[in-house]
Amino acid sequence: MKKTKIDKYHLFLAGEYRVASGLLKRGINATVTFGHAKSADVIAYGSNRKAAVIEVKTSQQKNFVTSLYNKYKTPEYEHPDFWVLFQIKVGPESNFTERFFILSHKELSIIQARRNRAYHVKRGDVTEKQRLSWEYHYRLSQNGVDNVLLTDVEESKDKWDKIVKACNQ
């Protein structure tokens, strides 16, 4: 019987190692951090030792669970510099299809806010014209888990240069 899904433990670890590998191939030193209480998945740094903290979210689906507003209660709350969303699919004969989407924390927070707003407008919880603050999204996130769709992040596909530039400034 052929395996069509990767178990969560191996899926998440594979994502972190693939992101570190992607950065190493681009001349950026990168290391995976270990443990359950860690505040970063990957730490990357360039030749001048400028570091970037990276959160990796790996999925086999068409969405990524970010938990962004669930975790980061205010814009000032300590957060990663970058998010790498990694989609992996197991194909026939265990062939893998992989896609990377690289976003700054600010870029992802805007996309996540847009996704949350669309969801709540659809439900009738809020009007489209209402100004939605970070605090509002944080309160909304307490009733569910933030996630974004592939279509929300498509423009960020393979934008490794964001991290490379930040680490080499």
C-alpha positions in Angstrom: 0.0 0.0 0.0 1.4 3.4 -1.0 1.6 6.2 1.5 -0.4 9.3 0.4 0.0 11.4 3.6 3.0 12.2 5.8 2.3 11.9 9.6 2.3 15.3 11.4 5.5 14.9 13.3 7.6 14.0 10.2 5.7 16.6 8.1 6.5 19.5 10.4 10.1 18.4 10.8 10.6 17.9 7.1 9.3 21.4 6.5 11.7 23.0 8.9 14.7 21.1 7.4 13.6 21.9 3.8 13.5 25.6 4.7 16.9 25.5 6.3 18.2 23.6 3.2 16.6 26.2 0.9 18.5 29.0 2.7 21.8 27.1 2.9 21.6 26.6 -0.9 21.3 30.4 -1.2 24.4 31.1 0.9 22.5 31.8 4.2 23.5 30.0 7.3 20.4 28.3 8.8 19.7 26.0 11.6 16.6 24.3 12.9 15.7 24.9 16.5 14.5 22.0 18.6 12.0 21.6 21.4 8.3 22.1 22.2 8.6 25.5 23.8 10.7 27.1 21.1 10.0 30.6 19.8 11.5 30.0 16.3 11.6 27.1 13.9 14.6 28.3 11.9 17.3 30.8 12.7 19.1 32.2 9.6 22.0 34.6 9.3 24.2 36.0 6.6 27.9 36.7 6.3 27.6 39.9 8.4 25.8 37.8 11.2 22.5 39.7 10.7 19.9 37.1 12.0 16.3 36.4 10.9 13.8 34.4 12.9 11.6 32.2 10.7 8.3 30.5 11.5 7.6 27.5 9.2 4.1 26.2 8.5 3.9 23.0 6.5 0.8 21.6 5.0 -0.4 18.8 2.7 -3.7 20.7 2.1 -4.7 23.9 0.3 -4.5 26.0 3.5 -1.9 26.8 6.2 -2.8 27.1 9.9 -1.0 30.2 11.0 -2.6 30.9 14.4 -1.2 34.4 13.8 -3.7 36.4 15.8 -4.0 33.6 18.3 -0.3 33.8 19.2 0.6 37.5 18.6 -1.8 39.5 20.7 -0.5 42.9 19.6 1.6 44.2 16.6 4.4 44.8 19.1 4.3 41.3 20.5 7.6 39.4 19.9 7.1 37.7 16.5 9.1 36.0 13.7 10.7 38.2 11.1 9.5 35.8 8.3 7.1 33.1 7.7 7.7 30.3 5.2 4.6 28.4 4.2 5.6 25.0 2.7 3.2 22.9 0.9 4.1 19.3 0.2 2.1 16.6 -1.6 2.8 12.9 -1.9 2.2 11.7 -5.5 2.3 8.4 -7.2 5.4 6.2 -6.4 6.2 8.5 -3.4 7.1 11.5 -5.7 6.8 14.8 -3.9 5.5 18.1 -5.1 6.8 21.0 -3.0 6.0 24.8 -3.0 7.4 27.5 -0.8 5.7 30.9 0.0 7.9 33.4 1.8 6.3 36.4 3.6 7.4 39.0 6.2 5.4 39.0 9.4 3.7 42.2 8.4 2.7 40.8 5.0 1.2 37.7 6.6 -0.7 39.7 9.2 -2.3 41.7 6.4 -3.2 38.6 4.5 -4.5 36.9 7.6 -6.6 40.0 8.5 -8.1 40.0 5.0 -9.0 36.3 5.3 -10.5 36.8 8.8 -12.5 39.9 7.6 -13.9 38.0 4.6 -14.9 35.1 6.8 -16.7 37.3 9.3 -18.4 39.5 6.6 -19.7 36.2 5.0 -21.1 35.2 8.4 -22.6 38.6 8.9 -20.5 39.3 12.1 -19.1 42.6 10.8 -19.6 44.9 7.8 -16.9 45.3 5.1 -16.6 49.0 5.9 -15.9 48.5 9.5 -12.3 49.3 10.4 -10.7 46.2 11.9 -7.9 46.7 14.3 -5.3 44.1 15.4 -7.2 43.9 18.7 -10.4 43.0 16.8 -8.6 40.2 15.0 -7.1 39.0 18.2 -10.6 38.8 19.8 -12.0 37.0 16.7 -9.2 34.5 16.8 -10.2 33.3 20.2 -13.3 31.7 18.6 -11.2 29.7 16.0 -7.8 29.2 14.5 -6.3 31.5 11.9 -5.4 30.1 8.6 -4.7 31.3 5.1 -5.4 29.6 1.7 -2.9 28.9 -1.0 -4.6 31.5 -3.2 -4.0 34.1 -0.5 -0.2 33.7 -0.6 0.4 32.7 -4.3 2.2 36.0 -5.0 4.9 35.1 -2.4 5.9 31.9 -4.1 9.6 31.3 -4.0 10.4 34.8 -2.7 13.6 33.6 -0.9 15.3 36.9 -1.7 13.3 38.5 1.1 15.2 36.5 3.7 18.5 36.6 1.8 18.4 40.4 1.6 17.4 40.8 5.2 20.3 38.5 6.4 22.9 40.3 4.2 22.0 43.9 5.1 
